[in-house]
């Protein structure tokens, strides 16, 4: 007689999923805030809103993924950092509007579930939540052998935060003469990896373990460097200095993201030589023979977040950030532009 067809023979192992939950449960608990009710394993997560901390609260939410950086993680067999990227991409987005991240949910999909590998991914998500000060409230794990090949996986995340309406940062008060402060990225963060992989692996013929002397690291060490989470130093600054606008530098780079926070009729003049650029970007530009515009529209080029403050507040803001352990550079200013949507003007040099 033929053996019966089961969910496991079809490629989905429920028992392995249960083992993964048992591995991640203590990690998830370590992110809990006092507002969290219940434990993982319910159909939904429960969070008691801290209403007393806000006078006129606005909920701010964001969702994102890690992109093809997950392919580098799978290639290198190092899965414990892309979870930090996942949290960073979401919480940095809601931070742009002055919101404190409250809780986070994740979605992890793979072709063949390994409880150990899944727990490694979640350990990174947990670390990202700790850095952002938010609770990992829940998530979903999906084993889909007909969608993903063995060893392949993907991630998505969802963050919810809050800010008082009077403290909401939306860029409407930005004026000519305001200063752009750039906060350094830790490297590529989580954007431009389709191009970066094409240059490093296909054009240069490097492997994940190849040593790159100009980077001071291996390929995988540099390409898997986690996205920096800016929540704590920026929220600390916002309590002392009025931030008029912010931009998280993700897909589209500085030219594609800074205008999203500015009123029409303004131009953000960015001096491209005003900050130290990590060596990885120089390698990519030279090897790929990338025009400046293409490089700046694809990669963050060393700037992960841009803050817009009054010119009179710029030095004080930089000192406060430095006191929080967060470096910054004055990378440009706001000027009156042509009619229509705001834009970025890239200028070489430091001054």
PyMOL commands that set and color helices and strands:
alter all, ss='L'
color gray80, all
select helices_A, chain A and resi 14-29+51-53+69-76+82-95+115-132+165-167+193-203+219-223+231-238+253-261+279-288+292-298+311-323
alter helices_A, ss='H'
color red, helices_A
select strands_A, chain A and resi 36-37+46-47+57-65+100-110+135-143+153-164+179-184+211-212+217-218+245-248+266-271+303-309+329-336+343-347
alter strands_A, ss='S'
color yellow, strands_A
deselect
rebuild
show_as cartoon
